[in-house]
């Protein structure tokens, strides 16, 4: 391996001693780019303006706080959401003594070209605001079914129709069931779009009372608001990145409780997750070999020393457990690299893995989530899809947790694997203790930010009706339960939450992303009961 200078400016012992350590992942909360599901075969189409795209910024202040990796590893990139905007219109000819044009202010090729330029400028501003990877293709023009058919064969994830005019067959041709579809219509300040008037009765309902347009519903229509477009694209980016995700399952895929026995099947069929079974019989010799690698162990000792030497970290377990957590981290990274993914979960994490890793997986999972990977304990695929989705929607690490009984507007959430970089940038303070149930290994008690608004998802066993609520962190208690523990004040109807709870594990992120989660889940036919929604 070639030596590399540290690009982070970090002067911790492991950086200055080895000078061969890789840079942290350069994008905020990245993920490995997997092929899109049914999104292939771009064909040439009608002309447009230059494509707009956004790459994620670096982790700002996070690099200086990050613990240096032991090996140099290739950065993992997040795949962008590819959006194809299309302006639909018509150019009617005047006729005497009869109606010859529909509603709308785009009636000529010249007006369409002016609107095309306007849309391009608006989308450029939108892309600059997006905090997720967004690739906006050139704005295309369609005033015939033939043009629409050519465009519809393109290589993109989202069809974004600016429905200024053009008749029903053009819109129906552009709308494919195997893609995401949005429609933008103008009201104010104009020019008015034809489909601002008739999208509901003609396009969505086909001139009857029942909805009849495959691939779209009323929630996919946006009037005037680019703020609404941005959050819906954020939701679609999260869903697009989740569908087809490859997850390495140490000890196999599972689900909590009797109700969770069908969870791996639902994860494969509904979420299209690629679950890779990685048995413990394959992990054990890999771990043994890692412990025989003196250079690797020495690097992990240095990395552990650097981690524990950072401000805000207090060691309250045996130091060797922390070193061993870094060894396990390197093995997990090797396994993920082998399978070309950034997602992994550990089954039987409260037993089987402890003896062979000589520690618990708790701190290891926390470290990797801080670095932007997706690591989950317990291999519970009732809740893991919610964690992947929320991670990609929020752009932040997520906290898989055990809930307690909501009471008096408060619920306590706890687990031993919480990330520290919960806002995606800053490391929270942490005490490094043993895992509670075993009193063994290394587990972080993360002191989460008081007053922080959170998104909380409560998946059900059948993946049909989830519950969600916004909360506020009001305490970091130290009860005789899993080490990372927070008291969350429920925003909304706590009694309704108590009545509607299903499944077991919950998922949490910093920030309020309930509307994005609800919109994404609708695409899969899953309802989200938001008990924080105002009546």
C-alpha positions, 0 to 999 in steps of 0.5 A: 500500500502506498503512503498517503498524507492526511488530507484532513489536517488531522494531527492525531497520533495515528495520522502523524505516525503512519501517514498512510491513512486514507481520507474520510469519505469525502461526501456527506453521508454517502452510500455505494452506488447500486444499479437502479431498478428498471432504469436503463437504456437511454435513447437520444431525444429532442434537444435541450439545454445543458444538464444541471447536477449537484455533488454533495459538499464535503463534511465541513467540520466533521473531518477534523473530528473524524477518527482516521481509518486504519486502511486506505479505502476507496470513497463510496459515492451516493447515486444521484436522482436523475430528473428529466424535465419536459415542457408539453405544449401545443401550437394551435391555429386560429379558426374563424367562428369557432373555439380554436385554442385551449387555456394557457399562455404557451401557444407558440414555439417561441413562447415555449422556448422562452418558457424552456429557458425560464424552467432551466433557470428555476431548476438550476436554483433548485439544484443548488439548494438540494442537499442530496445528489440531484442530476437535472437533465436538459429541459426537453420540449414535447408537442407531439406524441412521437416526441413524448414517446422518444423522451419516455425511453430515456435513462432517468429516475423521475419524469418531471412534466411541465404541463403547459399544454398538449393533449392527454395522449402526450401526458399519458405517453410520458407517464410510465409505471416503472418510473417516478412521475411529477407534474408541475403546473403554473397558476401565479404569476403565470403564464397559466398552464392548461393542465392547472385547470384540468389535471384532476378531471381529465388526466387523473380521473379520465372524466369519471369520478374514480382515479384511473392514471397508472403511475400518478396520483394527486400527490404528484401534482405541484402548483407553483411551489419549488419548495414542494418540488424539492421535498418531494424530490428528496423523498424520491431520492430516498426511495430510489436509493433504498430500492434494490439496496444490497445489505450484507447480513452477518449470521443471516437475515431475520426479523424480531419476534413471531411477527417478524419471521416474514420480514426478510421476504417482505424486504426482498419483495416489496423493498427489492433489497438484495440480502447477502447471507454471510454466515458466521463460519465465514466471519470467524476465520476472517476475524482470526486472521485479522488478529494475527495481522500484527500491522493491522492490530497495531493500526487499530490500537493507534486508531483506538487511542486517537478516538479515545483521545478526542474531546468529548469521549470518556472511557469507562470500559477496558481499553482492549475492547475498544481496540478490538472494536476497531479490528472488527470495523476493519473486517466489516469494511473488508466484507462490505468492500468484497460485496460492493456495498456500504450496508451491513447488519449483524444477527445474534449480535448479543451473543455469537459475535462476541466470542469471535470478535473479543468485543461487542459490535456496538461501538463498531457499528457506531463508528461506521455509521458516523463515517456514512455507512449503514450498519444495523444490529440484530438483523431485524428487517421489520425496521431496517428498511425504515432506517435505509429510507430515513438515512437517504431522505435525511442525509444523516445517520439513523438510530435504531432503538428499542422503544418503551411505553409512551406516557405523559407525552414522553417516550424513552428510546434506547440502544447500545449502537447509537451513532455520534454524528447524528446531525451528519457533521458534529460528533456528540459527546459519548461515554464508552461503556460495556454493552448493558445486557452482557456487561462486556465489550464497548458500547457508546452512551451518546449524549444527544442534543437537547431540544433537537427535533427528531423524526421517529418511524414505527414500522409494523410487522406486515409493512402496511401501516407505519406510525410516525411522529415528530419528537423533541429530545428532552433528556439523556438519562442513565437508566439500567437499560441500553447505553444510549438512551434519550427521553423524547417529548412526543409532538402530537397525540401521544395517546394515539401513538400508544394505541397504534404502536405495532412491530417492535424496533423504531427508527430515529433521525435528527430533523423533521422528515415525516412528509417525505417519508409519508410521500415515499411510502405511498409509492409502495402502498404503505400508509404512514399514520402521522400522529404529529399532523395537525387536524 
